[in-house]
Amino acid sequence: MEKLGLGPDVLCNLNEKLIYVRLTGFGQEGKFSNMAGHDINYLAVSGILSLLGRKNENPMFPLNILADFAGGGLISVLGILLALIERSKSGKGQVIDAAMVDGVKYLTTYPYLMKLTNQIWTNPRGENILDGGAHFYEVYKTKDNKFMAVGAIEPQFYAELLKRLNLDANLLPFQLDSSKWNNMKQLFTNIFKTKTQDEWIQIFYKSDACVTPVYELSYKIPEPAPKLHKTPGKLININSTKYFLKPGKHSREILKEYGYNENEIKEFSIKNIVNGLNYFKSLL
């Protein structure tokens, strides 16, 4: 937008109520600011990638979820919501400057503080409770080559886990004795391989052991699927079907305002030069 001469200094002067979001990867300034990048690069520069992955292996990135959608998209939405609150009081818009590196670094405030204060994140990658070091926060393969996720951190949950695995806590090392975690992992690995995923689901069903099946995205989950709940928002007109503008809804009018004639617009439609023109192709 700014390369086209449509930056906040221009548009906000035309409409003082405008909320303008500037979302970049590396930020507006700094040695990486003018470089192209993707989620993996933003994670790398932020320092977060160094925390992710198994012991003695390369750092592993979690798809493109963290920087793109969380550190970038959600942080920008948060800024927009705050700007809307401010505008409702002052009548003024805001310029929101967000960077995916900054956003994803904010999301990892917790492990950063834990390392800084020498608490639960004191060991190298893959040797801490939440990064694959502990046997009670791990993923285990089942007899049918599927997986179960274990997250029994708190003592009462860990006790329930041992109970469901038919293990006697009195005969096992202390839960937080990290020197015994590898041995306990091997024990858990062997146990989980003795039953199928469905069998483990039944064993841990309605328990507080913090053990759940690892479902694939294509798997039809028997429980209610994740969805956006309709609270607290309410539709102003429940009979309205115009919840959002379809792509290309006003492209025809906008092109005409810029002086393009019908033949030129038709050519844009045929060549798909302008995004969204498919919506009104039938009108040409």
C-alpha positions as CSV (number, residue, x, y, z in Angstrom):
1,M,0.0,0.0,0.0
2,E,2.7,2.5,0.9
3,K,4.7,1.7,-2.3
4,L,1.5,2.7,-4.1
5,G,1.5,6.0,-2.3
6,L,-1.4,4.9,0.0
7,G,0.4,5.0,3.3
8,P,-1.1,6.1,6.6
9,D,0.2,9.6,6.2
10,V,-2.0,9.9,3.1
11,L,-5.1,7.9,4.0
12,C,-5.4,8.9,7.6
13,N,-5.4,12.6,6.5
14,L,-8.4,11.8,4.2
15,N,-10.3,10.0,7.0
16,E,-9.3,10.7,10.6
17,K,-11.4,7.7,11.8
18,L,-9.4,5.2,9.7
19,I,-7.6,2.4,11.5
20,Y,-4.5,1.5,9.4
21,V,-2.5,-1.7,10.1
22,R,1.1,-2.0,9.0
23,L,2.0,-5.7,9.4
24,T,5.6,-6.6,8.5
25,G,7.8,-9.6,9.1
26,F,10.9,-8.2,10.6
27,G,9.6,-4.7,11.5
28,Q,10.0,-1.3,10.0
29,E,13.6,-0.9,11.1
30,G,16.7,-3.0,11.7
31,K,19.1,-5.0,9.5
32,F,16.4,-7.5,8.4
33,S,13.6,-5.0,7.8
34,N,14.0,-4.9,4.0
35,M,14.5,-8.6,3.5
36,A,11.8,-11.1,2.4
37,G,11.0,-13.8,4.9
38,H,8.5,-16.5,6.0
39,D,7.3,-17.9,9.3
40,I,10.4,-20.0,9.8
41,N,12.6,-16.9,9.4
42,Y,10.7,-14.8,11.8
43,L,10.8,-17.6,14.4
44,A,14.6,-17.9,13.8
45,V,15.3,-14.2,14.3
46,S,13.0,-13.9,17.3
47,G,14.9,-16.7,19.1
48,I,11.8,-18.8,19.5
49,L,13.0,-21.5,17.0
50,S,16.0,-22.3,19.2
51,L,13.5,-23.5,21.9
52,L,11.6,-25.9,19.6
53,G,12.7,-29.4,18.8
54,R,14.1,-32.5,20.2
55,K,17.4,-32.9,22.1
56,N,20.5,-33.3,19.9
57,E,18.4,-32.6,16.8
58,N,17.9,-29.5,14.6
59,P,15.3,-27.0,15.8
60,M,11.8,-27.9,14.5
61,F,9.3,-25.3,13.3
62,P,5.5,-25.8,14.0
63,L,4.2,-25.4,10.4
64,N,3.6,-21.7,9.7
65,I,1.2,-21.2,12.7
66,L,3.2,-19.2,15.2
67,A,4.5,-16.2,13.4
68,D,2.1,-15.8,10.5
69,F,-1.2,-16.4,12.3
70,A,-0.5,-15.8,16.0
71,G,2.4,-13.4,16.1
72,G,1.1,-11.6,13.0
73,G,-2.6,-12.0,12.5
74,L,-3.9,-12.2,16.1
75,I,-1.6,-9.5,17.3
76,S,-2.9,-7.2,14.5
77,V,-6.5,-8.0,15.4
78,L,-5.7,-7.2,19.0
79,G,-4.4,-3.8,17.9
80,I,-7.5,-3.2,15.8
81,L,-9.8,-4.0,18.7
82,L,-7.9,-1.6,21.0
83,A,-8.0,1.0,18.3
84,L,-11.8,0.6,17.9
85,I,-12.3,1.1,21.6
86,E,-10.2,4.3,21.4
87,R,-12.1,5.5,18.4
88,S,-15.4,5.0,20.1
89,K,-14.2,7.5,22.8
90,S,-12.1,10.0,20.8
91,G,-13.5,9.6,17.3
92,K,-9.9,9.2,16.0
93,G,-8.4,6.3,14.2
94,Q,-5.0,4.8,14.9
95,V,-2.0,3.5,12.9
96,I,-1.0,0.0,14.1
97,D,2.5,-1.1,13.5
98,A,2.9,-4.8,14.0
99,A,5.8,-7.1,13.2
100,M,5.6,-10.9,13.2
101,V,9.0,-11.2,14.9
102,D,7.8,-8.9,17.8
103,G,4.5,-10.6,18.0
104,V,5.8,-14.1,18.3
105,K,8.4,-13.0,20.8
106,Y,5.6,-11.6,22.9
107,L,3.9,-15.0,22.8
108,T,6.9,-16.7,24.3
109,T,7.2,-14.3,27.3
110,Y,6.6,-17.3,29.6
111,P,9.5,-19.5,28.6
112,Y,11.7,-16.4,28.4
113,L,10.9,-15.4,32.0
114,M,11.3,-19.0,33.1
115,K,14.8,-19.1,31.6
116,L,15.6,-15.6,33.0
117,T,14.6,-16.6,36.5
118,N,16.2,-20.1,36.4
119,Q,13.0,-21.9,36.9
120,I,11.5,-24.7,34.8
121,W,13.2,-23.8,31.6
122,T,16.8,-24.1,32.8
123,N,18.1,-27.0,30.6
124,P,19.1,-27.1,26.9
125,R,16.4,-27.7,24.3
126,G,14.6,-31.0,24.7
127,E,15.5,-31.5,28.3
128,N,12.8,-29.4,30.1
129,I,9.3,-30.3,31.2
130,L,7.5,-28.7,28.3
131,D,9.8,-29.3,25.3
132,G,10.0,-33.0,25.2
133,G,12.3,-33.7,28.1
134,A,9.8,-35.0,30.6
135,H,8.1,-38.4,30.3
136,F,4.8,-36.9,31.6
137,Y,4.6,-34.3,28.8
138,E,5.1,-36.4,25.7
139,V,3.6,-38.1,22.7
140,Y,3.6,-42.0,22.7
141,K,2.9,-44.4,19.9
142,T,0.2,-47.0,20.3
143,K,0.0,-50.6,19.2
144,D,-1.8,-49.7,15.9
145,N,0.8,-47.0,15.1
146,K,-1.3,-44.1,16.3
147,F,-0.5,-41.7,19.1
148,M,-1.6,-40.6,22.5
149,A,-0.6,-37.2,24.1
150,V,0.3,-37.1,27.7
151,G,0.3,-33.8,29.7
152,A,0.1,-34.9,33.3
153,I,2.2,-32.1,34.9
154,E,0.5,-31.5,38.2
155,P,1.0,-34.2,41.0
156,Q,-2.7,-35.2,41.1
157,F,-2.8,-35.6,37.4
158,Y,0.4,-37.6,37.4
159,A,-1.0,-39.9,40.1
160,E,-4.1,-40.5,38.0
161,L,-1.8,-41.3,35.0
162,L,0.2,-43.9,36.9
163,K,-3.1,-45.4,38.2
164,R,-4.5,-45.8,34.7
165,L,-1.2,-47.3,33.5
166,N,-1.3,-49.8,36.4
167,L,1.9,-48.5,37.9
168,D,2.8,-48.2,41.6
169,A,4.1,-44.7,42.4
170,N,5.9,-46.1,45.4
171,L,8.1,-48.2,43.1
172,L,8.9,-45.4,40.7
173,P,11.3,-42.4,40.9
174,F,10.1,-39.0,42.0
175,Q,8.2,-37.3,39.1
176,L,10.5,-34.3,38.8
177,D,13.8,-36.2,39.0
178,S,15.0,-35.3,35.6
179,S,17.9,-37.8,35.8
180,K,15.3,-40.6,35.6
181,W,13.1,-39.1,32.8
182,N,14.8,-41.1,30.0
183,N,14.2,-44.3,31.8
184,M,10.6,-43.4,32.5
185,K,10.1,-42.5,28.9
186,Q,11.2,-45.9,27.8
187,L,8.8,-47.5,30.4
188,F,5.9,-45.4,29.1
189,T,6.9,-46.1,25.5
190,N,6.7,-49.8,26.1
191,I,3.4,-49.6,27.9
192,F,1.6,-47.5,25.3
193,K,2.7,-49.9,22.6
194,T,0.7,-52.7,24.3
195,K,-2.7,-51.3,23.3
196,T,-4.4,-49.6,20.4
197,Q,-5.4,-46.0,20.4
198,D,-9.1,-46.9,20.9
199,E,-8.2,-49.0,23.9
200,W,-6.3,-46.2,25.5
201,I,-9.1,-43.8,24.8
202,Q,-11.4,-46.0,26.8
203,I,-8.9,-46.4,29.6
204,F,-8.4,-42.6,30.0
205,Y,-12.0,-41.6,29.2
206,K,-13.4,-39.1,31.7
207,S,-10.2,-39.2,33.8
208,D,-8.0,-36.4,35.0
209,A,-4.8,-38.0,33.8
210,C,-4.5,-35.4,31.0
211,V,-4.2,-38.1,28.3
212,T,-5.9,-37.7,24.9
213,P,-5.7,-39.2,21.4
214,V,-3.8,-37.5,18.7
215,Y,-6.3,-37.0,15.9
216,E,-5.5,-36.2,12.3
217,L,-7.1,-33.1,10.8
218,S,-9.0,-35.4,8.4
219,Y,-10.3,-37.6,11.2
220,K,-14.0,-37.3,12.0
221,I,-13.9,-36.5,15.6
222,P,-16.7,-38.2,17.6
223,E,-16.9,-35.3,19.9
224,P,-18.3,-31.9,18.8
225,A,-15.9,-30.3,16.4
226,P,-14.1,-27.0,17.4
227,K,-16.2,-24.0,16.4
228,L,-16.7,-20.3,17.0
229,H,-19.3,-19.9,19.7
230,K,-22.0,-17.3,19.3
231,T,-21.5,-15.6,22.6
232,P,-21.5,-12.8,23.5
233,G,-22.0,-11.3,20.0
234,K,-25.5,-11.1,18.5
235,L,-26.7,-10.3,15.0
236,I,-28.5,-7.0,14.7
237,N,-30.8,-8.5,12.1
238,I,-31.2,-12.3,12.4
239,N,-33.0,-12.4,9.0
240,S,-30.1,-10.7,7.2
241,T,-28.1,-13.0,4.9
242,K,-25.6,-10.2,4.0
243,Y,-23.0,-11.1,6.7
244,F,-20.0,-10.0,4.6
245,L,-19.2,-8.6,1.3
246,K,-18.4,-11.1,-1.4
247,P,-15.0,-10.7,-3.1
248,G,-15.2,-8.3,-6.0
249,K,-18.5,-6.8,-4.8
250,H,-17.6,-3.2,-5.7
251,S,-14.7,-3.8,-8.0
252,R,-16.7,-2.7,-11.1
253,E,-17.7,0.6,-9.5
254,I,-14.2,1.3,-8.3
255,L,-12.6,0.6,-11.7
256,K,-15.2,3.0,-13.2
257,E,-14.3,5.7,-10.7
258,Y,-10.7,5.3,-11.9
259,G,-11.8,5.9,-15.5
260,Y,-11.8,2.4,-16.9
261,N,-14.4,1.7,-19.5
262,E,-16.6,-1.4,-20.0
263,N,-14.3,-3.0,-22.5
264,E,-11.3,-2.5,-20.3
265,I,-13.1,-3.9,-17.3
266,K,-14.2,-6.9,-19.4
267,E,-10.6,-7.6,-20.3
268,F,-9.6,-7.4,-16.7
269,S,-12.2,-10.0,-16.0
270,I,-11.2,-12.4,-18.8
271,K,-7.5,-12.2,-17.9
272,N,-8.3,-12.2,-14.1
273,I,-6.0,-9.2,-13.7
274,V,-7.8,-7.8,-10.7
275,N,-8.5,-10.1,-7.9
276,G,-12.2,-10.8,-7.2
277,L,-13.5,-9.9,-10.6
278,N,-15.0,-13.4,-11.0
279,Y,-17.9,-12.3,-8.8
280,F,-19.3,-9.9,-11.5
281,K,-18.1,-11.7,-14.7
282,S,-21.7,-12.6,-15.5
283,L,-22.6,-8.9,-15.4
284,L,-20.3,-8.0,-18.3
